[in-house]
Amino acid sequence: MRPLIASIRLDHLRHNYRLAKQRHGGRVLAVLKANAYGHGAPQCARALEDIADGFAVACLEEALQLREAGIRRPILLLEGVFEAEELQAVDAHDLWMAVTSERQLAMVEASAPARPFHIWLMLDSGMHREGLSPQDYPAAWRRLEKSGKAASLTRMTHFARADEPGVAMTFSQLETFDAVARQLPASEESVANSAGMLCHERARRSWGRAGILLYGADPLPSGVAADAGMLPVMRLASRVFGVRELAAGEPVGYGDNFVSARPTRVGLVACGYADGYPRLASTGSPVSIDGVRSRLIGRVSMDMLTVDLTDLPAAGIGSEVELWGDAISVNEVAACAGTISYELLCNVKRAAFRYL
């Protein structure tokens, strides 16, 4: 078998959830959208169901996958429904849903559910991606109250820049949220995403939403998640399956992207951009070879990449290469590729997944 393995440490997942809940103080939804950020949504949900207050996914298809896997905890549709027909499934499978627009609000008002819905009404507090405006939000709230279609109403918003703790926009969004809330009856609230849970105490309300934090990847550039004791859930590792000896001045890989400055031992590793490793990762991106830190050299190919074995005389065919996990932070690899850890984790493909 191809030796690329994604080890998913479910004990780390449970550990991270407990720490997120402790940090937040209230109830916490475990966000499992995008196949649990590439980790396997059914497996992660089963591992958390006895301790999680509930789950959140992007859309109906993801929620139904969890219900089919036997998950009975509350599941929130963060994007709500896209068509009115989906409300029948929301009703039948006892799902919670966000209402983020006038169109979705009208769908709810026109529906005839067997039982009222649990609705999280989204306020656009400044991100301007989705949600009702501060001017329209109170009226929308009252319409849902009067409709008889809402068993419960929860206020929610989403931060644009919570991962930048010193930026004033998060505080502005909180002020907007609270100003609207003062116009309405008391209710449960959900404000904090992963970054908000870590570093914005005022954002810790009735419900937190733990996303990337749950998987042990830091939503902040400063290492706050590691400092909080979060553990990486995914360890992506492969093996060296070929070794080349290059003289000084020789290229390796597409585009002569790397030219050796000295005699160089090159290890060929079974992992490439078709597996989810970022093609834009440059020479110097970190790897760990048999537990020793080394570097990527040359351009990442579709199915393989090359690493520097020159200073590792004991390394060779069969040596383990950790691409990210315990020795190598996925955030560090993402930074080398000019992207974020979310994208790397979501994109892992063709690896053999092992749940531990």
Order of alpha helices (4+ residues) and beta strands (2+ residues): beta-alpha-beta-alpha-alpha-beta-alpha-beta-alpha-beta-alpha-beta-alpha-beta-alpha-beta-alpha-beta-alpha-beta-beta-beta-beta-beta-beta-beta-beta-alpha-alpha-beta
